[in-house]
Amino acid sequence: MKPLALLFLLAFAPLYAADLVQGNILITTDFLQVDAAVANELMHGNKPATSGKEWHSVLAGLLQDKTTTALASLSVTTKGGQRATVESVLEKIYATEFKPAEGRKEHSPAVPATFSGVDVPTPCAFEMKPVGARMEVDPVIAPDGTTIELTLAPELTVYLGDDAMVTLPGEGGDKPVITMPRYYDLKTQTSVAIADGGSALIAVLVPQKEDGTQDIAKRVLIFTTARLVKP
């Protein structure tokens, strides 16, 4: 480094340090499902929210509305400048690879006699899918001491059920012996500035129905709220 550049850094380092306001921050992210008409009114209506305080009032109203479905909520407290992660998930483990079925030997009982491992493929490799809500966030308290800058990546994974991959005949009809889970993800990655105690609508997403198609009549709103907390 050149001497002039080094002198510049040494001279202004105290100023940079002074800009780093210390303190604790409580960050909450809510996933709310509403009718598409409600979401459209919030974004394109005659009186859209124009500040963090107004968005916080909108959020409070939606949480009290019986037509709103709260899908998930995450909260974490961390210091300014310190990354935090939080999750509330169920680890869903499922098979991804199988060994072929060995097959029955000659003179074995006829189907639908009691089945055993020779009748179906054997799982030999597995994966884990976290079902639920997760968030990673990097908060910074701005030099004014009241504005909170957030870089965050919230995500919600919804489990839709299992599809039958292999079935075998049994009493009362075919029974699934190998299934594969179905999921969909709702996630965003963004950066926002929020006044202390305010909220921001950071994403509007379309959920899926149980059959895996988009539910265009619904919307999922992702709100984030940030508050300064005294030590």
N, C-alpha and C positions, 0 to 999 in steps of 0.2 A: 504494500500500500504506500502511495506517495505521502511525503510528510504533510503536505497541505491538506490532503483528504483526512489524514489521521487527526490533525489539529481541529478540523471542522467537526468530526465526530465527538472528540473529547469536549469541545466547547458546547455542543448542543445536546449531549447525552442527558444532562439533568432535565432539560425541557421535555425530552421524550419520556423520561421516567415519570415526570409529573403528570403527563397525559394519561398514564395507566391508573385509572381510578380503581381502588380495591373495594371489595364488598361481596356479599353473597347474593345470588340470584335464584329465585324460584321460577322454574319454567314448567308450564303445563300445556300439554297438547291433547285436544279432544277431537275424536272422529264421530261426526254426527250424520245420520242418514235422514234426509228430508225428501218431500216431494219435489220434483223438478220445478214446479211452478214457484215454490217457496224460494229455491235457490236463484231462479231467474229474477225474481222480484228483488232479492238482496243485491244482486249484481247490476241489474239493468232497470230497476224501478225509478220512480220519480224522486225518491229521497234516499239514495245509497249512503252508507256510512262513509265518513271522510276522515275519521281520526281513530286512534287506538281506543280512546274512551268510548266512542260510539260503537265500535265493533265489539267492545266488551259488553255493552248493553244488549247488542244483538245476540251475542253468545248466551248471556244470562236468560234472555227471553226464550231462546230455542230450547235451552235445557229444561225450562218449566213447561214447555209446550208438549202436550200428551201425544201429538202426532210425530214428534221427533224421536228417533231411535238412537240412543247413545251406544255406539259400537265398541268404543274403547276410550280410555283416558290414561295418560301417563304424566307423572310429575317427578321432577328431580331438582335438587338444590346443589349449586356448585359456585365456586368463586369466579369472579370475572377473569377471563383469560384462561380458564381451566376447562378442558373438554370433559363432557359427561356423557354417559350412556345409561339407558334404562330400558328394561324390557319386562313384559308380562306375557309369557308364552307357554305353550304346551309342546313338548318335543314329540312330534309324530314320526315314528320310525316305520319305514316300509321297504319291501324287497324290490330290487331293481334288476337282479339277474337270477336265473333259475337253471338248475340241472334238469335235463329231460327225465320224465318218468321212466322207471325201470320196466314197467309193464308186468302183467300177471303171468305166472307160469302156467304151463299146460295143466288142465284139470282143476284150475282155481274156481271158486264159486262164481256163479254168473252175477252180473249186475242186475238189480241194485243190492247186492249183499253188502255187508259192512266194508267200508273202504279203509285202505291203509296207505302208508307212504309210497308204495309201489305204483299207486294209481295216479298220482299227481306229480308235477314238477317240484323239485326241492329248492327253496330259496338258498342262494349262496352269496349274495351281496346285498347290502342294505344302505339306505341313505336316511338322513334325518332332516325333517322340515319343521322349523319352528312356526307354530300356529299362534297368532296373537299379535300384539303390538310391540314395536321396538322404536327407539329413537336415539340418535347421536346428535349432540349439540355443542357448538362452540360459542359461548357468550362473551361479550365484551361490554363493559360499562364505558360509555362515551365520556369525553372530557367534561361535558356539562354536568355529569353526575346524576342525570335523570333519564337519559336515553339509553336503552339496552339494545345492542346490536347482536343479532343471532344468525349464525350459519347452522342450519339444522337439516336432518334427513329423517323424518318420521316415516314409518311403514307399518301397514296392517295386512296380515295374511289371514284370509278367511277360508275355512275348510268347508267344502261343499258336499262331502260324502265320498263313498267308494263306488268305483265301477267294477263290475265282475269281469275278470279276465279269463278265468277258467271255471266252468261249472260241471258238476257231476250229478247224475240222476239220484234221487232219493225219495223217501216217502213224502208225499205232498208236492212233488215237482223237483225241478233242478235246484241245486244248492250251490252257491258260489264257494269255491275253495281257495281261489287266488283273486285278490282284489287290488285295485290301484287307486290311491286317494286322488281327489281333485281339489285344486286350490285356485285362488286368484289373489293377486297382490294389489294393494292401494298404497302408493308411495309418492313422495316428492322430495326434492333437494333444492333448497333455496336459501336466500339471505334476506333478512328484514330488519328494520329498525322500529322499536316499539317504545313508547313512553312508559315510564314506571307505572305498573298497574293496568296497562292497556292490553289489547288483544289485536291479532291480525288474522284475517282469513287468508291462509297461505296456499290453499288448493281446493279445487272443486272437481270431483272425479265421478265417473259413472260406475256403479256397482254391477255385479252379475247376479242373475237368477240361479236357482238351484240346478237348472239344466245347462249352465255354462254360458248362456247368451246374455248380452247386455240388457240391463233393466233401465231402459231409457226414461221410464216414468219416475225414477229416483235419482238422487244425487248424494254423494258423500262429501261433506264439508270438513276440512281440516283447519281447526283454529289453534293458534298458539298464543298463550298469555305469559307475560313476564313481569315479575315484581322484585324489587330490591328488598332484601331482608337484612336487618341490622344484626351484627354479630352479638 
